[in-house]
Amino acid sequence: EQFNVTSYGATAVAIITFEAFAGMWINAFIVSVICMAWVKKKTLNSNEKILLFLGCSRFWFLCFSWVYSFFSIIYPDYFYVHPTYTLIVSIQSFLECSNLCVSAFLCVFYCIKIANFRNSFFIYLKVKIDNMVPWLLLGSVLFSLVIGILVSNFVNKPHCNNSTSQGNFSKVSIRMDKHFLTIFFIYGFEFITSFMAVISSALLLLFSLWRHKHNMQTNSMKDLSMDAHIKAMKSILSFFIMYSINFVCLILNMVYATEKGSPVIFLIHVFLYTFTVVHPLILIFSNPKLEKSMLRILACVKCKVCMR
């Protein structure tokens, strides 16, 4: 069977490809800068470890998401052949869960490092957080692996006792639609857990910022940690917006999941790819080392363009 792609499908693939490759380039830039710093210093601080892990997970997540979108639009029939669909969706779920967990952990890390509270447990976390980072990253990988296995199990069920002949493609697709509710329940658990961590971090940091501002007005003295609070709040607010959009997209995806070629599904993918591009840019320009490297590259590109 020859593939037949409509103008809508071609436009969707073109836009998604552009956003996905832009996101992959930006995250690859973050990973390369941190790796070069790692080679020079022979060590990484906790923030760099989290950004390195986040950049890697987002890079591969965008790769597999693009593969998923490309084949589901251009080759929708062959995409459901076992084990192609199961393998791609399982890996994508693993990387997406890893991305969400590490993103939420980055917010919590900023909150613990910058916020000031006199609670003994909070002080203990502030002292021990650097030693806990590798173990928490490992925990996020194991948790993501469990989610990937669960998704693989539910997606694989419709293929049981079904041949891969062309006459069975539509039957497999219909049976897979019946498992969407369970899969989206797993995704919902990921989003809600991460979203609650982001909201809690934002509220705690906002309360700490308010206390700092109040103490500065009362004591009539400057506090250097005010700038750190504001920068961290900007990063966490960007996470908050991203997770809000993702949660809304999850709800819409559940509503329109069975409608093949729906424009709403296309818009959902566009928004998801957009925030995976925009948020790394926010992280770059909130980190002096990454920002300096990015500006140096942009300056070199500008010089070459002017020379031409």
Residue, then its C-alpha position, 0 to 999 in steps of 0.5 A: e500500500q502506497f502512503n497518501v499524505t494530505s496537505y494538512g498532514a504535510t503542513a503538520v509534519a513540517i511545523i512539528t519537524f521545525e519545532a522538534f529540531a529547534g528543541m533538540w538543538i537547544n537542548a544539545f547546546i545545554v548538554s554540550v556546554i555543561c559537558m565541556a565544563w565537566v571536562k575542564k573542571k573534572t566536576l559538576n555542581s548539583n544544578e549542572k547535574i540536573l540541567l545535564f540530565l534534563g537536557c539529555s532527557r528532553f533531547w531524546f524525548l523530542c527525537f522519539s516524539w518527532v518519530y511518533s508524530f511523523f509515522s502516525i501522520i505519514y504512515p498511520d497503517y504501518f505505524y501500528v505494526h507490532p512491535t513498532y508502536t509499542l516500542i516507540v510509545s514505551i520509550q517516549s513514555f519513559l523519556e516524558c516521565s523522566n523529563l517531568c520528574v527532573s523538571a519538577f525536581l529542578c523547581v524543588f532544588y531551587c526552592i530548597k537552595i534559595a528559600n530561607f525558613r527556620n524549620s529544622f527539616f528544611i534546614y536539614l534538606k538545605v544542607k543535604i540536598d547536594n548529596m541527595v541529587p544523584w540519588l534523586l536523579l537515579g530514583s526518577v530514572l527508576f520511576s520513569l522505567v516503571i511508567g514505561i513498562l506499564v505503558s508498554n504492557f497496556v499498549n501491547k495488549p491489543h496486539c495479542n493474538n492478532s496477526t500483522s496483516q493489513g486487514n487487521f490494522s484497523k482492528v488493532s487501532i480500535r482495540m488500542d483506543k480502548h486502552f487510552l483511558t488507562i494510559f492517560f490515567i498513568y500520564g495524569f498521575e505523572f502530570i499531577t505529581s509533578f504539577m503539585a511539586v511545582i506549585s508547592s515550590a512556587l508558593l514556598l519561594l513566593f512566601s520566602l520572597w515576601r518575608h525577605k522583602h518585609n524584613m528589608q523594609t523593616n530593617s532598612m537594609k539590602d539583602l543580596s538574596m533578593d535577586a536570587h529569589i527573583k531569578a528562581m521565581k522566574s524559572i519556577l513560574s516558567f515551569f508552572i506555565m509549562y505544566s499548566i499548558n501540558f495539563v490542559c493538553l492532556i485533558l484535550n488529548m483524552v477528549y480528542a484521542t479517537e479522532k484521527g487527524s483532528p486539528v485540535i490534536f495538531l494544536i496540542h502537539v504544537f503547544l507541547y513542542t513550543f514549550t519544550v523549545v521556550h523553556p530551555l531558552i529560559l534556563i539558558f538566559s537565567n544561567p550566566k555560563l549558558e547565556k555567555s556561551m549562547l551570546r558568543i555563538l550568536a555573535c559568531v553567526k552574526c559576524k559570518v552573516c555580515m561578512r557575506 
